[in-house]
Amino acid sequence: MTLDPLRSQIRAILLSDWDPHNAAPVESAHATYDAYIDPLLDLLKSGANEQAVMDWLHQREQETMCFPSMGRERLRWTARKLIRITSPQTAP
């Protein structure tokens, strides 16, 4: 799937900073989180704050992981990066 620049940035952040399935090291698995990009982008464009983005990411982990999550606080940096790239002041 070919992604526009913003969706490519979101994919990169999900792979480099979130990646609960350890997909980043396997090039053929880089599309693992692509189904999350548009719903996440909608959330970000709605003005969601860090906590809302952290909660969203945490919920996706709970839906797909067979073991307990490592908590939400570690998701703060990922949420900040996602908000930064979609904020009107910094968006391309």
C-alpha positions as CSV (number, residue, x, y, z in Angstrom):
1,M,0.0,0.0,0.0
2,T,1.3,3.5,-0.9
3,L,0.8,6.0,1.9
4,D,0.8,9.8,1.6
5,P,3.5,11.6,3.6
6,L,1.5,12.1,6.7
7,R,0.3,8.5,6.9
8,S,3.9,7.4,6.2
9,Q,5.0,9.4,9.2
10,I,2.3,7.9,11.4
11,R,3.3,4.4,10.2
12,A,7.0,5.2,11.0
13,I,6.1,6.4,14.5
14,L,3.9,3.3,15.2
15,L,6.8,1.1,14.1
16,S,9.6,2.9,15.8
17,D,8.0,4.1,19.0
18,W,5.0,1.8,19.7
19,D,5.4,-1.6,17.9
20,P,3.7,-4.0,20.3
21,H,4.1,-6.8,17.8
22,N,7.8,-6.2,17.1
23,A,7.1,-5.7,13.4
24,A,9.8,-3.1,12.8
25,P,12.7,-5.5,12.2
26,V,10.8,-7.4,9.5
27,E,10.3,-5.3,6.4
28,S,7.5,-7.5,5.1
29,A,5.6,-6.7,8.4
30,H,5.8,-2.9,8.1
31,A,2.1,-2.7,7.1
32,T,1.1,-4.5,10.3
33,Y,-0.5,-1.3,11.8
34,D,-1.8,0.3,8.6
35,A,-5.4,-0.5,9.6
36,Y,-4.9,1.8,12.6
37,I,-3.6,4.8,10.7
38,D,-6.9,6.3,9.5
39,P,-8.8,5.8,12.8
40,L,-5.8,7.2,14.6
41,L,-5.5,10.1,12.2
42,D,-9.2,10.9,12.7
43,L,-8.6,10.9,16.5
44,L,-5.6,13.2,16.1
45,K,-7.4,15.6,13.8
46,S,-10.3,15.8,16.3
47,G,-7.9,17.5,18.7
48,A,-7.3,14.6,21.0
49,N,-4.9,15.3,23.8
50,E,-2.0,13.1,24.9
51,Q,-4.1,11.1,27.3
52,A,-6.7,10.3,24.7
53,V,-4.0,9.1,22.2
54,M,-2.3,7.1,24.9
55,D,-5.6,5.5,25.8
56,W,-6.3,4.7,22.2
57,L,-2.9,3.0,21.7
58,H,-3.3,1.1,25.0
59,Q,-6.8,-0.1,23.9
60,R,-5.3,-1.4,20.6
61,E,-2.7,-3.3,22.6
62,Q,-5.3,-4.9,24.8
63,E,-7.3,-6.0,21.8
64,T,-4.4,-7.7,20.1
65,M,-2.0,-8.9,22.8
66,C,-2.3,-12.1,24.7
67,F,-0.5,-10.8,27.8
68,P,-1.0,-7.7,30.1
69,S,0.1,-4.4,28.8
70,M,3.2,-2.7,30.2
71,G,1.0,0.3,31.2
72,R,0.1,3.6,29.6
73,E,2.9,6.1,30.7
74,R,5.4,4.6,28.3
75,L,3.0,5.7,25.5
76,R,3.3,9.4,26.3
77,W,6.3,10.0,24.0
78,T,4.5,8.2,21.1
79,A,1.4,10.3,21.7
80,R,3.4,13.5,21.7
81,K,5.1,12.7,18.5
82,L,1.8,11.8,16.8
83,I,0.1,15.0,18.0
84,R,3.1,17.1,16.9
85,I,3.1,15.8,13.3
86,T,-0.7,16.4,13.0
87,S,-1.0,19.7,14.7
88,P,-1.9,22.7,12.4
89,Q,1.3,24.5,13.4
90,T,3.6,21.7,12.2
91,A,1.7,19.8,9.7
92,P,3.1,19.9,6.1
